[in-house]
Amino acid sequence: MARCSIITKIFFMVLMAMADTNYRFVYVDIGSYGKDCDSTNFKRSTLWTSIQTNMLELPSERPLSGTEGPNVPYFFLGDGGFALNKNKQNQW
């Protein structure tokens, strides 16, 4: 009697989304490879390209409310899986 084993292949896809302060999705990217890290997927996204080329038109830097300075850039919050930069901060 022949023994046979079934090898299953599992493929992961990444869903990356951004929501505004009203919990509405304003950006969705579906289909990155699950084997890549979050930071790599983010840097391959159209959102990253838009941020880097100033096509996203983020508001200009300004002081935080109730202060006189320094100017602070607008930024996105994400978890530790994403690399830090001027417009990306971690929540802790």
Residue pairs with C-beta under 8 A, 6 or more apart in sequence:
11 34
12 33
12 34
12 35
13 30
13 31
13 32
13 33
13 34
14 29
14 30
14 31
14 32
14 33
14 34
14 36
14 38
14 41
15 28
15 29
15 30
16 28
16 29
16 30
16 32
16 38
16 41
16 42
16 45
16 47
17 25
17 27
17 28
17 29
18 25
18 26
18 27
18 28
18 47
18 76
19 25
19 26
20 26
27 47
29 41
29 45
29 46
29 47
32 41
32 44
32 45
33 41
36 44
37 81
38 78
38 79
38 81
38 82
39 81
39 82
39 83
42 48
42 82
42 83
43 83
47 56
49 55
50 56
51 58
51 87
58 73
58 74
58 87
59 74
61 71
61 72
61 73
61 74
62 71
62 72
63 69
63 70
63 71
63 72
64 72
73 86
73 87
74 87
75 86
75 87
75 88
75 89
76 87
76 88
76 89
77 89
77 90
77 91
78 88
78 89
78 90
78 91
79 90
79 91
80 90
82 88
82 90
84 90
